[in-house]
């Protein structure tokens, strides 16, 4: 994958992107509902205005990511590395254990 691949506006619904090195990538406005980013490296990625409803982000690294306006409704965020500022910038950030473990199977 190119170092700075641009997934802006991409339809990633249900995509399996688990365990990938996606640091610095752009996902602005992407539709990634039900997608799996489990254990992925997403440091300094941009998810501005992206939809990640019911997505699996368990154990993902979102350090330095831009989450402004992103919707994580129902997402599994257990063990995610993310700054408090990024959580506040997100449109919706779920409670730590808002979803059952089955989301990330």
Secondary structure as GFF3:
##gff-version 3
##sequence-region A 1 105
A	DSSP	alpha_helix	84	89	.	.	.	ID=ss1
A	DSSP	three_ten_helix	101	104	.	.	.	ID=ss2
###
